[in-house]
Amino acid sequence: MKRLGMIALVLLLFGAAVPAVGASSLSKGGGTYYHPYPTNVQQGDLVFGYSPDLSIMPGHWTHVGIIALYDSSVGDWIVIEAKPSDGVSMTTLREFLSRYPEVAIKRVSTDATTKYYAVYFAYSQLGKPYNYNYLAKPQVFDSAYYCSELVWAAYMWASNGRINLDTNPGWSWTYGYAVAPQEVYDSPWTYLIYYHKA
């Protein structure tokens, strides 16, 4: 992953164009689930996973990451995500998809510049620990992030507060103050471009 980090930094700093990629191969990450590789992926898209092991979470979707860039040296898109095991870190899209029996990708309805800066924000949080405090209000600038807080913060920062992916900002009986993956999925700022159930 150190090599991925250097590649990502170079691409982000020099504003490399990130091409849309199409492929017909199956995702073959380190998990057990296989999904057709998504086509028409773009920088700034949000990738969701559903895990039945985390069904205690409110809503259907249990995890979300932001698609950062296409790395031609590994032939895959790179996802920035916040996980309990690694904090804010990077993985390949194939590996992300392989962990979940059900996956989706949604696109945020905004311009390419805002998407670029959302990815830049997420990249700048790499190495921060995972945030277990789901009861507190999400913070754009935080010392730790959970998955949906990270993508929410990235778009809040990149859009100067215009794009709020939290469908129920403030307090709700279902989500408390937190921003859950399901709320990001339900956001009117997003639309579905890919879905598959293994």
C-alpha positions in Angstrom: 0.0 0.0 0.0 3.0 2.3 0.4 3.5 2.2 -3.4 -0.2 3.0 -3.9 0.2 6.0 -1.6 3.1 7.4 -3.6 1.3 6.9 -6.9 -1.8 8.6 -5.6 0.2 11.5 -4.3 1.9 12.1 -7.6 -1.4 11.9 -9.5 -3.3 14.1 -7.1 -0.5 16.8 -6.8 -0.1 17.1 -10.6 -3.8 16.9 -11.4 -3.5 13.9 -13.7 -6.6 13.1 -15.8 -8.4 10.1 -14.5 -10.0 8.1 -17.3 -13.2 6.3 -17.2 -12.5 2.5 -17.3 -14.6 -0.3 -18.7 -13.8 -4.0 -18.2 -15.7 -7.2 -18.5 -13.6 -9.2 -16.0 -14.8 -10.2 -12.6 -13.5 -8.5 -9.5 -11.0 -10.8 -7.8 -10.0 -9.2 -4.5 -9.0 -11.0 -1.3 -12.6 -11.8 -0.3 -15.0 -14.4 -1.3 -17.6 -12.5 -3.4 -17.3 -12.0 -7.2 -19.0 -9.1 -9.1 -18.7 -8.0 -12.7 -16.2 -5.2 -12.8 -18.1 -1.9 -13.0 -17.8 0.3 -16.2 -17.9 4.0 -16.5 -16.4 4.6 -13.0 -15.2 8.2 -12.3 -13.1 9.9 -9.8 -15.2 10.9 -6.8 -17.8 8.1 -7.2 -19.0 6.5 -3.9 -18.8 2.7 -3.6 -21.1 0.9 -1.0 -21.0 -2.5 0.5 -23.5 -4.5 2.5 -22.4 -7.0 5.1 -24.9 -9.2 6.8 -22.5 -9.4 9.7 -23.2 -5.7 10.4 -26.9 -5.9 10.2 -27.2 -4.1 13.6 -26.3 -0.9 11.8 -29.3 1.3 10.8 -30.2 1.1 7.1 -29.2 -1.5 4.6 -25.7 -0.3 3.5 -22.9 -1.0 6.0 -19.8 0.6 4.4 -18.9 3.3 1.9 -15.6 4.6 0.3 -14.7 7.2 -2.3 -13.1 6.2 -5.6 -9.9 8.2 -5.9 -8.1 7.5 -9.1 -7.2 4.8 -11.6 -3.8 3.3 -11.1 -2.7 1.8 -14.5 0.3 0.0 -12.8 -2.2 -2.3 -11.0 -5.0 -2.0 -13.5 -7.6 -0.9 -11.0 -9.3 2.0 -9.4 -8.1 3.0 -5.9 -10.6 3.5 -3.1 -10.1 5.6 0.0 -12.0 4.3 3.0 -12.1 4.3 6.8 -12.0 0.9 8.4 -11.7 -0.2 12.0 -8.7 -2.3 11.2 -6.7 0.3 9.2 -8.2 3.7 9.8 -8.3 5.9 6.7 -6.5 3.8 4.1 -6.5 2.9 0.4 -7.4 -0.4 -1.3 -8.2 -1.4 -4.9 -11.8 -1.4 -6.1 -11.6 -5.2 -6.8 -10.6 -5.9 -3.2 -13.4 -3.6 -1.9 -16.0 -5.3 -4.0 -14.8 -8.8 -3.1 -15.6 -8.2 0.6 -19.4 -7.8 0.2 -22.2 -9.9 -1.2 -24.0 -6.8 -2.4 -22.4 -3.7 -3.8 -23.3 -0.4 -5.4 -21.7 2.7 -6.9 -23.3 6.1 -6.8 -22.2 9.3 -8.5 -22.4 12.7 -6.8 -24.2 15.3 -9.0 -21.5 17.9 -9.2 -18.7 19.1 -11.4 -15.3 17.3 -11.8 -13.5 20.0 -9.9 -15.6 19.5 -6.8 -15.1 15.7 -7.1 -11.3 16.2 -7.4 -11.2 18.3 -4.3 -13.4 15.7 -2.4 -10.8 13.1 -3.3 -8.0 15.4 -2.3 -9.6 15.9 1.1 -10.0 12.2 1.6 -6.4 11.6 0.6 -5.2 14.2 3.0 -6.8 12.2 5.9 -4.8 9.0 5.1 -3.3 7.4 8.2 -5.9 8.9 10.6 -7.5 6.3 13.0 -11.0 5.0 12.8 -13.6 7.0 14.7 -15.8 4.7 17.0 -17.8 7.7 18.3 -20.9 7.2 16.2 -23.1 9.2 18.7 -21.4 12.5 18.2 -22.1 15.0 15.4 -19.9 14.3 12.4 -17.0 16.8 12.0 -15.5 18.0 8.7 -12.1 18.3 10.3 -11.8 15.5 12.8 -8.9 13.6 14.4 -10.5 10.2 13.3 -13.2 9.2 10.8 -15.7 6.4 10.3 -16.4 5.5 6.7 -19.5 7.6 6.0 -18.2 10.5 8.0 -15.1 10.6 5.8 -17.0 10.8 2.5 -19.5 13.2 4.0 -16.7 15.5 5.2 -14.9 15.2 1.8 -17.8 16.6 -0.1 -18.8 19.2 2.5 -15.2 20.6 2.4 -14.9 20.4 -1.4 -18.2 22.2 -2.0 -17.8 24.8 0.8 -20.8 23.2 2.7 -23.1 23.1 -0.4 -23.2 19.3 -0.8 -24.4 17.7 2.4 -24.6 13.9 1.9 -26.3 13.4 5.3 -29.9 12.8 4.4 -31.0 13.5 8.0 -28.7 16.2 9.3 -29.0 16.9 13.0 -30.8 14.4 15.3 -33.0 11.5 14.1 -34.3 8.5 16.0 -32.9 6.1 13.5 -29.4 7.6 13.0 -28.8 9.8 16.0 -26.4 12.6 15.1 -24.3 10.3 13.0 -24.1 10.2 9.2 -24.6 6.5 8.2 -23.7 4.8 4.9 -27.5 4.5 4.3 -28.0 8.2 4.6 -25.2 8.9 2.1 -26.8 6.3 -0.2 -30.2 8.0 0.1 -28.8 11.5 -0.5 -30.5 13.4 -3.3 -27.1 14.5 -4.4 -26.3 11.0 -5.6 -27.6 8.6 -8.3 -27.0 5.0 -9.0 -24.5 3.9 -11.7 -23.8 0.3 -10.7 -25.4 -2.4 -8.5 -24.7 -6.1 -8.2 -25.7 -8.9 -5.7 -23.5 -12.0 -5.7 
